Amino acid sequence: MKQGKRAIVMGASSGIGHIAAITSIAGTKGLGPAPSYSATKTMQNVYLQALKQHARSRGLDIRFTDIRPGFVDTALLSGDFLEVHFL
């Protein structure tokens, strides 16, 4: 979040910029085995939306890209993650 604020300040000095963040599709469609992960990614999605609104309200030409990779077949999705990492 500090980096987002810093980017807005830098964009304000030049009037332009581009902020890209890698979040996750889990921020829009919860991931049952990892609810905290989903909640964190949702926060990132909404934070970027708010930064965009903030930049627009200040008349800054800063573009925002939210990169949301999809699900990957890993132990987290198979349920093995819970046994390996929490037991």
N, C-alpha and C positions, 0 to 999 in steps of 0.2 A: 504494500500500500504506500510505503514511503516512495518507492520508485514511481508510482503513478502520480503522486503529488509533485515529485521532482520533475517529471516529464511535462506536466502542465506549466510549471514555472519556466522551464526551458522553452516551451512552445510560446509562452507569453512574451519572452524576450525577442523571439524571431517572428512570431505570429503564425508559424506553420509547424507541422510535425506529424508523426505517425507513431501510434502506440499499438503494438501487437502483443497479445498474451495467449499462451497455450493453457486452455482450461480443460474441459472434458464434456462429452455428451452426458456424463453422469450428473452434470449440473442442471440438465433439463429433464432427464429421466432417471430417477433414483436407482441406485445400485444396492439391492437388498443386503448382500453380504458386507457392505461397507457404507452404512448410513452417514458416518462422519465425513467420509471422503466426498460423498454426494453433496452434503451440506456446505462443505468448503468450496467446492466447485460452483455451486449456486451463488455463494457469496461473491466469488470472483466475477461471475457473469453480471450480477447486479452492480457490483462496484464499477466495472467498465462502463455500464450504461450511465451510471451517475457521473463518472468522469467526463463522458461525452457530453452530457447535459451541461455540466459545469463549464467545459471548454466553449460550447456554443453560446452560453449566456455571457461569456466574456468576449465573444466575437473572434475567437481563435480558430484558425483553419487547421485543426488537428484531426486526423483520421484515426479511427479505432478499428482494429481487427481482432475478433475473438475466435481463435482456432480451437475447435471442439472435436478432437479425435474420438472415434467410436470405441466400442468395446473390443478388447483383444482377448483371445482365448488363453487365459492364464489361470493359475491356481486360485486367484481371487474370484473369478467367475464360477469355477467348478465347485466351490465350497471347501476345497482343500485348504484354502488360505486360513480359515478359522482354526483348523486343527493344527496347522504348522506354526502359526504366529501367536495364537492366544491360549493354547493349552500347555 
